[in-house]
Amino acid sequence: MKKALIIVIIVTLTILAAEILAAAPRDSCTPGSFINLYKSDGNIAAGLKQQVFLNIYASGNVQYFNSASDLELQAGAVYMLPHKVLFFRLYGGTGLQMSRNEGFQYPYVVLGTDFLFFFSEAIYPLKSELGPKFRGGFSFHF
């Protein structure tokens, strides 16, 4: 577990340092914020990505699970590629998942795309007994 957490921290710091040191011009079509709405366990869940640096976003997702009567929070950072591929914005990042009932659960890696007013993400937990999770829904830019 410590090894996975150290890897997450190193990847995040490397991406952050590269973005700060890069002298790339600001892309005017890159939105400053994304709000994601999707269904999870029959309930509406929400996520927010807020631009921190040029292509780096702080991200957070809140999900409530009826089956476990638990609230989960995922917090992390994502790097959004500076150019669109067709009409897709691709991104990847890392973060930590916490639970109201269990506290800290595990670090994770996220890969996703944002297109038109939809989004899709794959979350890969860095814990051996868990498989990947997928989510998708509506994404609003502003």
C-alpha positions as CSV (number, residue, x, y, z in Angstrom):
1,M,0.0,0.0,0.0
2,K,2.8,2.4,0.8
3,K,4.5,1.7,-2.5
4,A,1.3,2.5,-4.4
5,L,0.8,5.7,-2.5
6,I,4.4,6.8,-3.2
7,I,3.9,6.1,-6.9
8,V,0.8,8.2,-6.9
9,I,2.5,11.1,-5.2
10,I,5.6,10.9,-7.5
11,V,3.4,10.9,-10.7
12,T,1.4,13.8,-9.5
13,L,4.4,15.9,-8.6
14,T,6.1,15.1,-11.9
15,I,3.1,16.2,-13.9
16,L,2.7,19.3,-11.8
17,A,6.4,20.3,-12.1
18,A,6.4,19.7,-15.9
19,E,3.3,21.9,-16.3
20,I,4.6,24.7,-14.1
21,L,8.0,24.8,-16.0
22,A,6.5,24.6,-19.4
23,A,6.1,27.9,-21.2
24,A,3.1,26.9,-23.3
25,P,0.7,29.5,-24.4
26,R,-2.7,29.5,-22.7
27,D,-5.4,27.7,-24.8
28,S,-8.5,29.9,-24.9
29,C,-10.8,26.9,-25.6
30,T,-9.9,25.1,-22.4
31,P,-12.7,25.5,-19.8
32,G,-11.8,26.4,-16.3
33,S,-14.3,24.0,-14.6
34,F,-16.2,20.8,-15.3
35,I,-19.2,19.6,-13.4
36,N,-20.0,15.9,-13.9
37,L,-23.4,14.3,-13.1
38,Y,-23.8,10.5,-13.3
39,K,-25.8,7.7,-11.7
40,S,-24.2,5.5,-9.0
41,D,-26.0,2.7,-7.1
42,G,-29.4,4.3,-8.2
43,N,-28.5,7.7,-6.9
44,I,-27.2,10.9,-8.6
45,A,-23.5,11.4,-8.0
46,A,-21.5,14.5,-8.8
47,G,-18.0,15.4,-9.6
48,L,-16.0,18.6,-10.1
49,K,-12.8,19.4,-12.0
50,Q,-11.4,22.9,-11.3
51,Q,-8.5,24.2,-13.3
52,V,-5.4,24.8,-11.0
53,F,-2.7,25.4,-13.6
54,L,-2.7,25.5,-17.4
55,N,-3.8,21.8,-18.0
56,I,-3.9,20.5,-14.5
57,Y,-7.2,20.2,-12.7
58,A,-8.1,19.4,-9.1
59,S,-10.9,16.8,-9.1
60,G,-13.4,15.6,-6.6
61,N,-16.3,13.1,-6.8
62,V,-19.0,12.4,-4.2
63,Q,-21.0,9.2,-4.3
64,Y,-23.6,7.8,-1.9
65,F,-24.2,4.0,-1.9
66,N,-27.6,2.9,-0.5
67,S,-26.5,-0.8,-0.3
68,A,-23.7,0.1,2.2
69,S,-25.2,3.3,3.6
70,D,-21.9,4.9,2.8
71,L,-20.6,8.2,1.3
72,E,-17.4,8.0,-0.7
73,L,-15.2,10.9,-1.7
74,Q,-12.6,10.7,-4.4
75,A,-10.1,13.6,-4.5
76,G,-7.1,13.9,-6.8
77,A,-5.6,15.7,-9.8
78,V,-5.9,15.1,-13.5
79,Y,-3.8,16.3,-16.4
80,M,-5.9,17.2,-19.5
81,L,-4.1,16.9,-22.8
82,P,-3.7,20.4,-24.3
83,H,-5.2,19.5,-27.7
84,K,-8.5,17.9,-28.6
85,V,-8.6,14.6,-30.6
86,L,-11.5,15.2,-33.0
87,F,-14.0,16.5,-30.3
88,F,-12.6,14.4,-27.4
89,R,-10.6,15.8,-24.5
90,L,-8.4,13.1,-23.0
91,Y,-7.1,13.2,-19.5
92,G,-5.4,11.0,-16.9
93,G,-4.5,11.4,-13.2
94,T,-4.3,10.0,-9.7
95,G,-6.1,10.4,-6.4
96,L,-7.2,8.9,-3.2
97,Q,-10.6,7.4,-2.2
98,M,-12.0,7.9,1.2
99,S,-15.2,6.5,2.8
100,R,-17.3,7.9,5.6
101,N,-17.6,4.4,7.2
102,E,-14.0,3.2,6.5
103,G,-11.8,6.3,6.3
104,F,-8.9,6.0,3.8
105,Q,-9.5,3.2,1.3
106,Y,-6.9,3.3,-1.5
107,P,-5.2,5.4,-4.1
108,Y,-6.4,5.1,-7.7
109,V,-5.5,6.0,-11.3
110,V,-8.1,7.5,-13.6
111,L,-8.2,7.7,-17.4
112,G,-11.0,9.6,-19.0
113,T,-12.4,11.5,-21.9
114,D,-14.8,14.5,-22.2
115,F,-16.8,14.9,-25.4
116,L,-19.5,17.3,-26.2
117,F,-21.6,17.3,-23.1
118,F,-20.8,13.7,-22.0
119,F,-17.8,12.2,-20.1
120,S,-16.5,8.7,-19.5
121,E,-13.9,7.6,-16.9
122,A,-12.2,4.4,-16.0
123,I,-10.9,4.2,-12.4
124,Y,-8.2,1.7,-11.6
125,P,-7.8,1.1,-7.8
126,L,-4.2,0.4,-6.7
127,K,-5.4,-2.4,-4.5
128,S,-4.9,-6.0,-5.5
129,E,-8.4,-7.4,-4.7
130,L,-10.3,-4.7,-6.6
131,G,-11.1,-4.4,-10.3
132,P,-11.6,-1.3,-12.4
133,K,-14.7,0.9,-12.1
134,F,-16.3,2.7,-15.0
135,R,-18.6,5.7,-14.9
136,G,-20.1,8.0,-17.5
137,G,-22.7,10.7,-17.7
138,F,-23.2,14.4,-18.4
139,S,-20.5,17.0,-18.2
140,F,-21.0,20.7,-18.1
141,H,-18.2,23.2,-18.9
142,F,-17.8,26.7,-17.7
